[in-house]
Amino acid sequence: RRRLVTALARLEVGRMDDAHAELAAIHDEAEALGLPRLAAEALVERGEAEMQLGRFADADATLEAGMWDALGRGLDEPAFKATLSHLVLVGAMLG
């Protein structure tokens, strides 16, 4: 959890690439350790980092995966955040 907070702080100060890499690592490690909430949160935040990096196709896929993953695990908060972010992204992509 501490690493997630650190990665989010990196996003806030504009260190997007570092944050994105860390969020991907946190997601993978959380999955391997059986920590579904942390994995879901890291996946959603990774999608948001991809949006900020201008990697819209990646963000679209990541946020959609995060939404379905969180819903499938019964994790309402990450599912809600992923859904909202995905809607914002799709709206921006459609103009």
One Martini backbone bead per residue (centre of mass of N, CA, C, O) as a GRO file, in nm:
protein
   95
    1ARG     BB    1   0.057   0.063  -0.020
    2ARG     BB    2   0.297   0.258  -0.004
    3ARG     BB    3   0.371   0.238  -0.306
    4LEU     BB    4   0.110   0.360  -0.411
    5VAL     BB    5   0.144   0.638  -0.283
    6THR     BB    6   0.411   0.701  -0.426
    7ALA     BB    7   0.303   0.680  -0.715
    8LEU     BB    8   0.089   0.906  -0.682
    9ALA     BB    9   0.295   1.127  -0.621
   10ARG     BB   10   0.435   1.113  -0.893
   11LEU     BB   11   0.193   1.205  -1.055
   12GLU     BB   12   0.160   1.488  -0.916
   13VAL     BB   13   0.476   1.572  -1.014
   14GLY     BB   14   0.517   1.438  -1.321
   15ARG     BB   15   0.618   1.120  -1.291
   16MET     BB   16   0.481   0.918  -1.504
   17ASP     BB   17   0.673   0.688  -1.584
   18ASP     BB   18   0.740   0.596  -1.299
   19ALA     BB   19   0.451   0.544  -1.207
   20HIS     BB   20   0.372   0.339  -1.421
   21ALA     BB   21   0.583   0.125  -1.353
   22GLU     BB   22   0.500   0.089  -1.055
   23LEU     BB   23   0.203   0.009  -1.102
   24ALA     BB   24   0.264  -0.247  -1.260
   25ALA     BB   25   0.425  -0.387  -1.033
   26ILE     BB   26   0.209  -0.382  -0.816
   27HIS     BB   27   0.000  -0.546  -0.964
   28ASP     BB   28   0.165  -0.806  -1.006
   29GLU     BB   29   0.233  -0.855  -0.704
   30ALA     BB   30  -0.057  -0.860  -0.595
   31GLU     BB   31  -0.147  -1.102  -0.755
   32ALA     BB   32   0.072  -1.303  -0.647
   33LEU     BB   33  -0.028  -1.241  -0.330
   34GLY     BB   34  -0.346  -1.204  -0.309
   35LEU     BB   35  -0.429  -0.871  -0.366
   36PRO     BB   36  -0.703  -0.749  -0.508
   37ARG     BB   37  -0.733  -0.451  -0.428
   38LEU     BB   38  -0.449  -0.355  -0.502
   39ALA     BB   39  -0.456  -0.449  -0.794
   40ALA     BB   40  -0.700  -0.277  -0.882
   41GLU     BB   41  -0.590   0.001  -0.806
   42ALA     BB   42  -0.333  -0.010  -0.982
   43LEU     BB   43  -0.477  -0.045  -1.254
   44VAL     BB   44  -0.638   0.218  -1.251
   45GLU     BB   45  -0.395   0.409  -1.213
   46ARG     BB   46  -0.255   0.323  -1.471
   47GLY     BB   47  -0.475   0.429  -1.660
   48GLU     BB   48  -0.446   0.725  -1.569
   49ALA     BB   49  -0.151   0.754  -1.653
   50GLU     BB   50  -0.202   0.700  -1.954
   51MET     BB   51  -0.371   0.947  -1.997
   52GLN     BB   52  -0.146   1.156  -1.913
   53LEU     BB   53   0.052   1.035  -2.146
   54GLY     BB   54  -0.141   0.987  -2.413
   55ARG     BB   55  -0.231   0.667  -2.388
   56PHE     BB   56  -0.535   0.593  -2.490
   57ALA     BB   57  -0.544   0.294  -2.572
   58ASP     BB   58  -0.425   0.187  -2.311
   59ALA     BB   59  -0.629   0.316  -2.118
   60ASP     BB   60  -0.876   0.178  -2.228
   61ALA     BB   61  -0.787  -0.113  -2.163
   62THR     BB   62  -0.717  -0.079  -1.860
   63LEU     BB   63  -0.988   0.037  -1.756
   64GLU     BB   64  -1.163  -0.194  -1.852
   65ALA     BB   65  -1.016  -0.415  -1.697
   66GLY     BB   66  -1.051  -0.285  -1.417
   67MET     BB   67  -1.356  -0.287  -1.410
   68TRP     BB   68  -1.404  -0.596  -1.448
   69ASP     BB   69  -1.224  -0.696  -1.223
   70ALA     BB   70  -1.362  -0.548  -0.987
   71LEU     BB   71  -1.646  -0.657  -1.033
   72GLY     BB   72  -1.565  -0.965  -1.010
   73ARG     BB   73  -1.461  -0.901  -0.694
   74GLY     BB   74  -1.646  -0.683  -0.546
   75LEU     BB   75  -1.506  -0.384  -0.610
   76ASP     BB   76  -1.655  -0.091  -0.607
   77GLU     BB   77  -1.452   0.146  -0.602
   78PRO     BB   78  -1.264   0.067  -0.841
   79ALA     BB   79  -1.497   0.036  -1.042
   80PHE     BB   80  -1.598   0.327  -1.031
   81LYS     BB   81  -1.334   0.468  -1.111
   82ALA     BB   82  -1.296   0.323  -1.381
   83THR     BB   83  -1.563   0.410  -1.509
   84LEU     BB   84  -1.525   0.715  -1.498
   85SER     BB   85  -1.255   0.728  -1.650
   86HIS     BB   86  -1.360   0.589  -1.905
   87LEU     BB   87  -1.576   0.797  -1.977
   88VAL     BB   88  -1.385   1.035  -2.009
   89LEU     BB   89  -1.213   0.913  -2.230
   90VAL     BB   90  -1.430   0.853  -2.441
   91GLY     BB   91  -1.533   1.141  -2.460
   92ALA     BB   92  -1.262   1.262  -2.558
   93MET     BB   93  -1.231   1.078  -2.812
   94LEU     BB   94  -1.512   1.184  -2.941
   95GLY     BB   95  -1.545   1.507  -2.862
   0.00000   0.00000   0.00000
